[in-house]
Amino acid sequence: MDAEKRGAKSPRPPGPGRFVYQLASVMDLPFVLVGAVVIGAGGGYLLDRRLGTSPALALILGALGFAAGMYEVLRRLTGKRNTDGP
């Protein structure tokens, strides 16, 4: 049986829409990484001011933000998506 008769789609070459989508995904990655660090370090800074623990929490939460940002960047680059869901 032919692949078309079985209902399978024939592979299409990527068009300009696919290129734009990939370019947008790549351009988004630096913002994901920097955003995670800024949010972590900013939260740590605010906690440091409130608790009086100088730069300790800002450094710890900044490092955790960096790790979370790297995880997200690598997850997006490898294409692993959570397929579980409603």
C-alpha positions in Angstrom: 0.0 0.0 0.0 1.1 3.5 -0.7 1.9 5.9 2.2 -0.7 8.3 0.9 -3.4 5.7 0.8 -2.7 4.7 4.4 -3.3 8.3 5.6 0.3 9.1 6.3 1.4 12.6 5.3 4.3 12.9 2.9 7.3 14.9 4.2 7.2 18.5 3.0 10.3 20.6 2.8 10.5 23.3 5.4 9.1 26.6 4.2 9.8 30.2 5.3 7.4 29.9 8.2 9.6 27.2 9.7 12.7 29.3 9.4 11.0 32.3 11.1 9.8 30.0 14.0 13.3 28.6 14.5 14.9 32.1 14.4 12.4 33.3 17.0 13.2 30.4 19.2 16.9 31.0 19.0 16.5 34.7 19.6 14.5 33.9 22.7 17.2 31.8 24.4 19.4 34.6 25.8 16.3 36.3 27.4 15.3 33.0 29.1 18.8 32.6 30.6 19.3 36.2 31.7 15.7 36.5 32.9 16.1 33.4 35.2 19.3 34.9 36.7 17.8 38.3 37.2 14.7 36.9 38.9 16.7 34.6 41.2 19.3 37.3 42.1 16.6 40.0 42.5 14.6 37.8 44.8 17.7 37.0 46.8 18.6 40.6 47.1 15.2 41.5 48.4 15.4 38.7 50.9 18.9 39.8 51.9 17.6 43.3 52.6 14.7 42.0 54.7 16.7 39.4 56.6 20.0 41.3 56.8 22.0 38.4 55.3 24.2 40.6 53.1 24.9 38.9 49.7 24.4 35.3 50.7 20.9 34.8 49.4 21.4 36.9 46.3 24.4 34.7 45.3 22.6 31.4 46.1 19.4 32.3 44.4 21.3 33.9 41.5 23.2 30.6 41.0 19.9 28.6 41.2 18.4 31.0 38.6 21.4 30.4 36.4 21.0 26.6 36.8 17.3 26.9 36.0 18.0 29.1 33.0 20.5 26.6 31.6 18.1 23.7 32.2 15.4 25.6 30.2 17.8 26.5 27.4 19.0 22.9 27.1 15.4 21.6 27.2 14.4 23.9 24.4 17.5 23.1 22.3 17.1 19.4 22.6 13.4 19.6 21.8 12.2 17.7 24.8 8.7 18.8 25.7 6.4 17.6 28.4 3.7 15.6 26.5 1.8 14.7 29.6 -1.1 17.0 30.2 -4.9 17.5 30.0 
